[in-house]
């Protein structure tokens, strides 16, 4: 490696590490602000609920002409005090450092958060209920420590990754950037159509033009956008979700999906026909829904206009048949890989069938594909391995 290459390597490493650490710092700062706000909101809600509970108990006791006997709350991080109209303490187990600001019902100091409730009952000596919690201060310190640890670990990790990237991963990184760039462009293209239809339909609806048809287009576009978002979210975050196994009739789930996608297929004048028989299985219902939805969605994308799609569930086998452009033998080898698309002129951006393949592999479901160019394509999934036999 010559001096110019070393210099370029050092410059790359410096720019990468410094810019990435700065970006991570900004993200962690935003994360800190969001977590702090959530902690404040959560604490305020807890204090408010506890205050309402105490107030209700006080009113109930005095309505029954009984004395209210203050007791400590079950949650140790929440304490309270009761004061009369002259602001004299009737009962308190607050920290001695508390100072009440009666001009506000919610406020905080360096140690605690406070929530003040006022009772306006003449026959009740209790005027103020003061709630106190140190949870936010504790959460704030924990968040700061967590962010500091994350920043240190991130900085070390970024430096190591930067070094590796500068040494051996520049070329693969470039290819990955190109792949992600293509994915982003495809995603934007995929979203463009339903968004355009949605905006056009809303505009025409405002002008009173064919409201029934426009409402169908609005519903179709909204469902398309929802389906795209769900696919991206599932593909990106599904690994962190645990499966929730439950027994259900696959027939009902497929019927719901068929009805759902009939509203989407309207833009291509495609009719989805179904022939369904009961099939009781036990697996994660969300993943099953993704499995069925992506098969039907894929069939719509690659079907010709004014055609039909046949969805069949029989003998524990789900088949989705479309009469579209078909899939060549070469495409069949690649079609289930992420970001691979059957035809660049068609919709989609290559994650739907990847999701189908991953779920089938996870549950050992037999996935089969049969296709004839310009005639038909049939996807089938055999659920026999997870059928709940009664």
ZAMARGU-4260 file (C-alpha; in steps of 0.2 Angstrom, whole numbers, plus 5000, padded with zeros to 4 digits):
<rodrens>
0) 5000/5000/5000 | 5008/5017/4995 | 5007/5033/5004 | 4992/5040/4994 | 4982/5024/4998
5) 4987/5025/5016 | 4982/5043/5016 | 4965/5039/5008 | 4962/5025/5020 | 4965/5036/5035
10) 4954/5050/5028 | 4940/5037/5024 | 4942/5030/5042 | 4942/5047/5050 | 4927/5053/5040
15) 4917/5037/5043 | 4920/5036/5061 | 4918/5054/5065 | 4902/5056/5055 | 4895/5040/5061
20) 4898/5044/5079 | 4890/5061/5077 | 4875/5053/5069 | 4874/5040/5083 | 4876/5054/5096
25) 4861/5064/5088 | 4851/5048/5087 | 4855/5044/5106 | 4850/5062/5110 | 4833/5060/5101
30) 4831/5043/5110 | 4835/5051/5127 | 4822/5065/5124 | 4809/5053/5119 | 4813/5041/5133
35) 4813/5056/5145 | 4796/5062/5139 | 4789/5044/5140 | 4795/5043/5158 | 4787/5060/5162
40) 4771/5055/5154 | 4770/5038/5163 | 4774/5046/5179 | 4761/5059/5178 | 4748/5046/5173
45) 4753/5036/5188 | 4752/5050/5200 | 4735/5056/5192 | 4728/5039/5194 | 4734/5037/5212
50) 4727/5054/5216 | 4710/5050/5208 | 4709/5034/5218 | 4713/5043/5235 | 4701/5056/5231
55) 4687/5044/5227 | 4691/5035/5243 | 4690/5051/5253 | 4673/5056/5245 | 4666/5038/5248
60) 4671/5038/5266 | 4663/5055/5270 | 4647/5051/5260 | 4645/5037/5271 | 4649/5048/5286
65) 4665/5039/5290 | 4683/5045/5294 | 4695/5043/5280 | 4711/5034/5287 | 4726/5037/5276
70) 4737/5022/5272 | 4753/5020/5262 | 4751/5015/5244 | 4756/4999/5237 | 4769/5007/5225
75) 4784/5012/5235 | 4789/5025/5222 | 4773/5035/5225 | 4770/5044/5241 | 4757/5057/5246
80) 4751/5070/5258 | 4735/5077/5263 | 4733/5096/5268 | 4718/5107/5274 | 4712/5123/5266
85) 4725/5132/5277 | 4739/5121/5269 | 4742/5113/5286 | 4747/5095/5285 | 4734/5082/5290
90) 4744/5067/5284 | 4761/5065/5275 | 4775/5053/5272 | 4783/5064/5259 | 4801/5068/5259
95) 4805/5082/5271 | 4812/5092/5256 | 4796/5094/5247 | 4790/5112/5243 | 4773/5114/5236
100) 4769/5126/5222 | 4751/5128/5223 | 4750/5138/5207 | 4753/5122/5196 | 4745/5105/5198
105) 4760/5097/5189 | 4778/5101/5192 | 4795/5094/5197 | 4811/5099/5206 | 4828/5091/5206
110) 4822/5076/5217 | 4804/5073/5213 | 4788/5075/5202 | 4773/5082/5210 | 4754/5081/5206
115) 4741/5091/5216 | 4723/5088/5217 | 4711/5100/5225 | 4695/5095/5234 | 4681/5108/5234
120) 4669/5100/5247 | 4664/5111/5262 | 4661/5097/5274 | 4678/5088/5270 | 4693/5095/5280
125) 4705/5089/5266 | 4708/5102/5253 | 4724/5096/5244 | 4731/5079/5239 | 4749/5080/5235
130) 4757/5066/5225 | 4776/5063/5225 | 4787/5052/5214 | 4805/5050/5212 | 4803/5038/5197
135) 4807/5051/5184 | 4824/5055/5192 | 4828/5037/5194 | 4823/5034/5176 | 4833/5049/5170
140) 4849/5043/5178 | 4847/5025/5171 | 4844/5032/5154 | 4859/5043/5155 | 4870/5028/5160
145) 4862/5017/5147 | 4865/5030/5133 | 4883/5033/5139 | 4886/5014/5138 | 4878/5013/5121
150) 4889/5028/5115 | 4905/5020/5121 | 4901/5003/5114 | 4895/5011/5098 | 4911/5021/5096
155) 4922/5006/5098 | 4911/4996/5087 | 4911/5010/5073 | 4929/5011/5074 | 4932/4993/5072
160) 4919/4992/5058 | 4927/5007/5050 | 4944/4999/5050 | 4937/4983/5042 | 4927/4993/5029
165) 4942/5003/5024 | 4953/4987/5023 | 4942/4973/5015 | 4924/4978/5014 | 4924/4994/5003
170) 4919/4984/4987 | 4905/4973/4996 | 4899/4989/5004 | 4897/4998/4988 | 4887/4983/4981
175) 4876/4983/4996 | 4873/5002/4994 | 4868/4999/4976 | 4856/4985/4982 | 4849/4996/4995
180) 4848/5011/4983 | 4838/5000/4971 | 4827/4994/4985 | 4823/5011/4991 | 4819/5017/4973
185) 4808/5001/4970 | 4799/5005/4987 | 4796/5023/4981 | 4790/5016/4965 | 4779/5004/4973
190) 4771/5017/4985 | 4769/5030/4971 | 4755/5021/4962 | 4743/5019/4977 | 4747/5036/4984
195) 4744/5044/4967 | 4727/5035/4965 | 4723/5040/4983 | 4726/5058/4980 | 4717/5058/4963
200) 4702/5049/4971 | 4701/5061/4985 | 4702/5076/4974 | 4688/5069/4963 | 4678/5065/4978
205) 4679/5083/4984 | 4672/5088/4967 | 4658/5076/4969 | 4663/5065/4954 | 4658/5047/4955
210) 4659/5046/4974 | 4655/5027/4975 | 4669/5022/4963 | 4681/5035/4971 | 4678/5027/4988
215) 4682/5010/4981 | 4699/5017/4974 | 4703/5025/4991 | 4700/5009/5000 | 4710/4999/4988
220) 4725/5012/4989 | 4724/5012/5008 | 4725/4994/5009 | 4739/4993/4996 | 4749/5005/5007
225) 4745/4996/5023 | 4751/4979/5015 | 4767/4987/5009 | 4771/4994/5026 | 4767/4978/5034
230) 4779/4968/5023 | 4793/4980/5026 | 4790/4980/5045 | 4788/4961/5046 | 4804/4959/5035
235) 4814/4971/5046 | 4808/4967/5064 | 4800/4950/5064 | 4816/4942/5071 | 4813/4951/5088
240) 4795/4945/5090 | 4791/4928/5098 | 4779/4916/5090 | 4762/4915/5098 | 4755/4898/5094
245) 4736/4896/5093 | 4724/4884/5086 | 4713/4891/5072 | 4704/4886/5056 | 4714/4891/5041
250) 4699/4892/5031 | 4693/4908/5041 | 4709/4916/5039 | 4710/4913/5020 | 4693/4919/5018
255) 4697/4936/5027 | 4712/4938/5016 | 4702/4935/5000 | 4689/4948/5005 | 4703/4960/5010
260) 4712/4958/4993 | 4696/4959/4983 | 4696/4978/4987 | 4714/4979/4981 | 4712/4970/4965
265) 4698/4981/4959 | 4711/4993/4952 | 4716/4979/4939 | 4698/4973/4938 | 4704/4956/4945
270) 4691/4944/4953 | 4697/4933/4967 | 4688/4916/4968 | 4689/4905/4983 | 4685/4887/4986
275) 4689/4883/5005 | 4687/4868/5016 | 4691/4868/5035 | 4709/4865/5040 | 4713/4867/5059
280) 4731/4871/5062 | 4742/4877/5076 | 4755/4891/5072 | 4758/4909/5074 | 4742/4918/5067
285) 4751/4934/5062 | 4764/4924/5052 | 4750/4913/5044 | 4742/4929/5039 | 4758/4936/5031
290) 4760/4919/5022 | 4743/4920/5014 | 4743/4939/5011 | 4759/4938/5002 | 4754/4924/4990
295) 4738/4933/4985 | 4747/4950/4984 | 4760/4942/4973 | 4746/4934/4962 | 4738/4951/4960
300) 4754/4960/4955 | 4759/4948/4941 | 4741/4944/4935 | 4735/4952/4919 | 4721/4965/4920
305) 4703/4958/4919 | 4708/4941/4924 | 4704/4930/4939 | 4714/4922/4954 | 4709/4905/4961
310) 4712/4902/4980 | 4709/4884/4985 | 4711/4876/5002 | 4708/4857/5001 | 4716/4842/5010
315) 4727/4854/5020 | 4735/4861/5005 | 4733/4880/5001 | 4735/4884/4982 | 4735/4902/4974
320) 4733/4901/4955 | 4734/4916/4944 | 4733/4918/4925 | 4747/4930/4922 | 4764/4932/4914
325) 4771/4916/4922 | 4788/4913/4929 | 4803/4905/4919 | 4814/4891/4925 | 4828/4903/4928
330) 4817/4915/4938 | 4811/4901/4949 | 4828/4898/4956 | 4829/4917/4961 | 4811/4922/4965
335) 4812/4918/4983 | 4827/4928/4987 | 4826/4945/4995 | 4825/4960/4983 | 4823/4948/4968
340) 4808/4952/4957 | 4800/4942/4943 | 4800/4957/4931 | 4806/4975/4934 | 4790/4982/4925
345) 4779/4974/4938 | 4775/4980/4955 | 4783/4974/4971 | 4801/4975/4977 | 4806/4958/4981
350) 4802/4954/5000 | 4785/4946/4999 | 4790/4929/4993 | 4806/4930/5004 | 4794/4931/5019
355) 4784/4916/5012 | 4799/4906/5010 | 4806/4910/5027 | 4790/4906/5036 | 4788/4890/5027
360) 4806/4885/5032 | 4802/4889/5050 | 4787/4878/5051 | 4793/4865/5039 | 4779/4868/5027
365) 4781/4861/5009 | 4781/4875/4997 | 4779/4871/4978 | 4779/4882/4963 | 4772/4877/4946
370) 4771/4890/4931 | 4769/4891/4913 | 4775/4906/4903 | 4760/4918/4898 | 4748/4905/4905
375) 4747/4902/4924 | 4757/4902/4940 | 4752/4891/4955 | 4759/4892/4972 | 4755/4879/4985
380) 4759/4876/5003 | 4755/4860/5012 | 4750/4862/5030 | 4749/4844/5034 | 4764/4844/5046
385) 4755/4856/5058 | 4737/4851/5056 | 4729/4849/5073 | 4721/4832/5072 | 4706/4830/5082
</rodrens>
